[in-house]
Amino acid sequence: MTGTALHLKDPSLRRSLALFRAFLRERTDPRHCYALLARDSADQLEKYTPLAGRLVADVGGGSGHFTEEFRRRGAHAYLFEPDLAELSSRGRAFGGAVLADGYLLPLADGVADVCFSSNVLEHVADPQTFLSELVRVTRPGGLIYVSFTNWLSPWGGHETAPWHYLGARRARERYRRRTGRPAKHTLGENLFAHHIGPTLRQVRGRSDVTVVSARSRYWPFLASAVTRVPGLREVVTWNLLLILRRCS
């Protein structure tokens, strides 16, 4: 995957295929997968705001691939991650990282130009409180980038997908039989069944943000249209991307 290919039109079939191939290699080559996704996410953000010189809070960014990419583009980016194992997963300390819970970020009100959260919302039990915290630390006029994999998407069960459609417990049992080890995610503990419709209603009902974009993060065409069809969107959206602007 070349650097120029990353700047292809989003959405496009070629971009979606490149990301999907990277996801297939996530277990064996996580650095390639997340570096590619980080560059793509930064491209998406730069459609709405320049990153150079901006203060970016990367909430739940794991081992820091997104934070690194934002810094490469000139941002003052800081990582807030609750899992110490994730922070040290690349075998070295990550500078500018804070061990912190996304429900209670150690930041003053309105300090971030951009608050970024990639594929974290499905791992929090109280998404409304989590979103409120992202909004709180973002300055008026700043952007909040939130994406998550909804439960009814083909990847909703994560490593147990697509068997989660038959029930989370059955999917976990099948995974254990097939691999000989327990699944990393357990519904109700570190994975939660969040849905597109309720999430859209929640953010659109807030008085402190406006919805700049609500679309499928990876869909190769009609990325915004698929999120507008009740029922169908719960399956085909795959991963919902919200770009929100903090109201003054």
C-alpha positions as CSV (number, residue, x, y, z in Angstrom):
1,M,0.0,0.0,0.0
2,T,1.7,3.2,-1.1
3,G,1.5,6.6,0.5
4,T,-0.2,8.1,-2.5
5,A,-2.9,5.5,-2.5
6,L,-3.9,6.6,1.0
7,H,-5.0,9.9,-0.5
8,L,-7.5,8.4,-2.9
9,K,-11.0,9.6,-2.7
10,D,-12.8,8.7,0.5
11,P,-15.1,6.8,0.1
12,S,-13.7,4.7,-2.7
13,L,-13.5,0.9,-3.3
14,R,-9.7,0.9,-3.6
15,R,-9.3,2.6,-0.2
16,S,-11.8,0.2,1.5
17,L,-10.1,-2.8,0.1
18,A,-6.7,-1.6,1.3
19,L,-8.1,-1.1,4.8
20,F,-9.8,-4.5,4.8
21,R,-6.7,-6.3,3.8
22,A,-4.8,-4.5,6.6
23,F,-7.5,-5.7,9.1
24,L,-7.0,-9.2,7.9
25,R,-3.3,-8.9,9.0
26,E,-4.1,-7.1,12.3
27,R,-3.1,-10.1,14.5
28,T,0.1,-10.9,12.6
29,D,1.2,-7.4,11.6
30,P,-0.6,-4.9,13.9
31,R,2.0,-2.1,13.2
32,H,1.1,-2.1,9.5
33,C,-2.7,-2.2,10.2
34,Y,-2.8,0.6,12.7
35,A,-0.2,2.8,11.0
36,L,-2.4,2.6,7.8
37,L,-5.6,3.3,9.8
38,A,-3.9,6.2,11.6
39,R,-2.8,7.8,8.3
40,D,-6.3,7.4,6.9
41,S,-7.9,8.9,10.0
42,A,-5.6,11.9,9.9
43,D,-6.6,12.4,6.2
44,Q,-10.2,12.4,7.3
45,L,-9.6,14.9,10.0
46,E,-7.7,17.2,7.7
47,K,-10.8,17.6,5.5
48,Y,-12.3,19.6,8.4
49,T,-9.4,21.2,10.2
50,P,-5.6,21.5,9.8
51,L,-3.7,19.4,12.3
52,A,-0.5,21.4,12.3
53,G,-0.2,23.4,15.5
54,R,-3.4,22.0,17.0
55,L,-3.7,20.3,20.4
56,V,-5.1,16.8,19.9
57,A,-6.3,14.5,22.6
58,D,-6.2,10.8,21.5
59,V,-8.5,9.0,23.9
60,G,-8.1,5.3,24.1
61,G,-5.5,5.2,21.4
62,G,-3.8,2.0,22.6
63,S,-0.1,1.9,21.8
64,G,0.0,5.3,20.2
65,H,-0.1,4.9,16.4
66,F,-2.7,7.6,16.0
67,T,-0.8,10.0,18.3
68,E,2.4,9.4,16.3
69,E,0.6,10.2,13.0
70,F,-0.9,13.4,14.4
71,R,2.5,14.5,15.6
72,R,4.0,13.8,12.2
73,R,1.5,16.3,10.8
74,G,2.6,18.9,13.2
75,A,0.0,18.5,15.9
76,H,0.6,18.7,19.6
77,A,-0.9,15.3,20.3
78,Y,-1.2,13.4,23.6
79,L,-2.4,9.9,24.3
80,F,-4.8,9.0,27.1
81,E,-5.1,5.3,27.5
82,P,-6.5,3.3,30.5
83,D,-4.7,0.0,29.8
84,L,-1.0,0.0,30.9
85,A,-0.4,-3.2,28.8
86,E,-1.5,-1.4,25.7
87,L,0.8,1.5,26.4
88,S,3.8,-0.8,26.8
89,S,2.8,-3.3,24.0
90,R,5.4,-2.0,21.6
91,G,8.2,-2.7,24.1
92,R,9.0,0.9,24.9
93,A,7.7,3.9,26.8
94,F,5.5,6.2,24.7
95,G,6.3,9.9,25.3
96,G,3.4,12.2,26.0
97,A,1.1,9.3,27.1
98,V,-1.1,9.5,30.2
99,L,-2.6,6.5,32.0
100,A,-6.2,7.8,32.2
101,D,-9.8,6.8,32.2
102,G,-11.9,8.2,29.3
103,Y,-14.8,8.8,31.8
104,L,-12.6,11.3,33.7
105,L,-9.8,12.8,31.6
106,P,-7.1,14.8,33.5
107,L,-7.7,17.9,31.3
108,A,-9.3,21.2,31.9
109,D,-12.5,22.2,30.1
110,G,-12.1,23.3,26.5
111,V,-8.4,22.8,26.1
112,A,-8.3,20.4,23.0
113,D,-8.7,21.6,19.4
114,V,-9.5,18.0,18.4
115,C,-10.6,15.1,20.7
116,F,-10.1,11.8,18.9
117,S,-11.5,8.4,19.8
118,S,-11.1,5.5,17.4
119,N,-13.0,2.2,18.1
120,V,-13.4,2.8,21.8
121,L,-17.1,3.5,22.3
122,E,-18.1,-0.2,21.9
123,H,-15.8,-0.9,24.9
124,V,-17.4,1.5,27.4
125,A,-20.5,0.7,29.4
126,D,-21.8,4.2,29.5
127,P,-21.3,5.8,26.1
128,Q,-23.3,9.0,27.0
129,T,-20.9,9.8,29.9
130,F,-17.9,9.0,27.7
131,L,-19.1,11.3,24.9
132,S,-19.8,14.0,27.4
133,E,-16.2,13.9,28.6
134,L,-14.9,14.2,25.1
135,V,-17.1,17.2,24.5
136,R,-16.1,18.8,27.9
137,V,-12.3,18.8,27.0
138,T,-12.9,20.2,23.5
139,R,-12.8,24.0,23.0
140,P,-15.8,25.8,21.5
141,G,-15.5,25.4,17.7
142,G,-13.2,22.4,18.1
143,L,-13.9,18.9,16.6
144,I,-14.7,15.6,18.2
145,Y,-13.9,12.5,16.1
146,V,-15.6,9.3,17.3
147,S,-15.9,6.0,15.6
148,F,-17.1,2.6,16.8
149,T,-18.1,-0.8,15.6
150,N,-21.8,-1.3,16.4
151,W,-23.0,-4.7,17.8
152,L,-25.1,-5.8,14.8
153,S,-22.3,-5.1,12.2
154,P,-20.5,-8.1,10.7
155,W,-17.6,-7.4,13.0
156,G,-19.7,-6.5,16.1
157,G,-18.5,-9.5,18.0
158,H,-14.9,-8.7,17.2
159,E,-12.8,-11.9,17.3
160,T,-16.0,-14.0,17.7
161,A,-17.7,-12.4,14.7
162,P,-19.9,-13.2,12.8
163,W,-21.1,-15.9,15.2
164,H,-22.2,-13.2,17.7
165,Y,-25.4,-13.1,15.5
166,L,-26.3,-16.4,17.1
167,G,-25.6,-15.1,20.6
168,A,-22.6,-13.8,22.4
169,R,-22.2,-16.8,24.7
170,R,-22.5,-19.3,21.8
171,A,-19.9,-17.3,19.8
172,R,-17.5,-17.3,22.7
173,E,-17.8,-21.0,23.2
174,R,-17.2,-21.6,19.5
175,Y,-14.1,-19.4,19.6
176,R,-12.7,-21.3,22.6
177,R,-13.3,-24.7,20.9
178,R,-11.8,-23.5,17.6
179,T,-8.7,-21.8,19.0
180,G,-8.1,-23.4,22.4
181,R,-8.1,-20.1,24.2
182,P,-10.8,-17.8,25.6
183,A,-11.9,-14.8,23.5
184,K,-10.4,-11.4,24.5
185,H,-13.8,-9.7,24.6
186,T,-16.8,-10.6,26.8
187,L,-20.2,-8.9,26.2
188,G,-21.2,-6.9,29.2
189,E,-17.6,-6.7,30.5
190,N,-15.3,-5.2,28.0
191,L,-17.6,-5.2,24.9
192,F,-21.1,-3.6,24.8
193,A,-24.0,-3.9,22.4
194,H,-24.3,-0.3,21.1
195,H,-26.4,0.5,18.1
196,I,-26.4,3.1,15.3
197,G,-29.9,4.5,15.8
198,P,-29.8,5.3,19.5
199,T,-26.3,6.8,19.1
200,L,-27.4,9.1,16.3
201,R,-30.5,10.2,18.3
202,Q,-28.3,10.9,21.3
203,V,-25.7,13.1,19.6
204,R,-28.4,14.9,17.6
205,G,-30.3,15.7,20.8
206,R,-27.3,17.3,22.5
207,S,-27.2,21.1,22.7
208,D,-23.4,21.3,23.1
209,V,-22.5,19.8,19.8
210,T,-23.5,20.0,16.1
211,V,-23.2,16.9,13.9
212,V,-20.8,17.8,11.0
213,S,-20.8,14.3,9.6
214,A,-22.4,10.9,10.4
215,R,-21.3,8.2,8.0
216,S,-19.8,4.7,7.6
217,R,-16.1,5.0,8.3
218,Y,-15.1,2.3,5.7
219,W,-18.0,1.9,3.3
220,P,-16.7,2.3,-0.3
221,F,-19.7,4.3,-1.6
222,L,-22.9,6.0,-0.3
223,A,-21.1,6.3,3.1
224,S,-23.5,8.8,4.5
225,A,-26.6,7.3,2.9
226,V,-26.3,3.9,4.6
227,T,-26.6,5.5,8.0
228,R,-29.9,7.0,7.2
229,V,-31.9,3.8,6.7
230,P,-33.3,2.4,10.0
231,G,-32.7,-1.3,10.4
232,L,-30.4,-1.7,7.4
233,R,-27.8,0.7,8.9
234,E,-27.4,-1.5,11.9
235,V,-25.8,-4.2,9.7
236,V,-24.3,-2.4,6.7
237,T,-22.7,0.6,8.3
238,W,-20.1,-1.7,9.9
239,N,-18.4,1.2,11.7
240,L,-20.0,4.5,12.5
241,L,-17.9,7.7,12.2
242,L,-19.2,10.9,13.8
243,I,-17.5,14.2,13.3
244,L,-19.0,16.7,15.9
245,R,-18.3,20.3,16.5
246,R,-18.4,21.8,20.0
247,C,-20.8,24.6,20.3
248,S,-19.8,27.9,21.8
